[in-house]
Amino acid sequence: IIDQLEPGMKIHTLKIVDHPFSTIPPELCQLTTLTVLALENTLLTSVPPEIGRLSRLVRLDLRDNFLHMLPAEIGDLSQLEMLKLGNNNFDILPQQLWQLTELSTLTLGHNRLEHLPPQIGQLVRLKHLSLHINLLTSLPEEMEYLTGLTHLRLDHNNLTSLPHTFLQLTSLVHLRLDHNQVNYLQPALGNLVNLTELALFSNNLQYLPAEISHLYHK
């Protein structure tokens, strides 16, 4: 299919799955009308700077590859609403990623991230954030600005506690904290009144605060 791509072709959606190539072909980065691009399980090891030319992208799916970095030009995709980077080898992300303030879904699960920068608080439109199966030991207080979050996966990390500002995330419906090292939960967690799923198993908790008891009956 790559051989059939030509500059000027008006393609809006392109999905390639299980077709191996190590980097995104130059021809693809000339398809400037693309709004949806999915390159899933294609053995990608790098993303060229030319990805920034695809400024109309709304959805970008690069799951299940071998990526460990992104070019700064990722920040040029200012219309992105969904970015899926799960199951890669990321241990660091470019600062420009946090400029993508239209994002409502960001999946970073199954990578090698050890920390999140404070700039994550700039993604104020986020509703779905997946950070499971990483190496996180803490979360930045600036997550308090993500007040629109409804789904948050933090399971399978090395977290020992949550920042006190975390309690501002009152829109949360699904929260997974299982398989961490959390040893204390703040009673104010009970203020997250919209929660319908709270997973806490496989932690170091000795007791649960009474203030979250109403969550047991949802």
Disulfide bonds with the S-S distance in Angstrom:
none
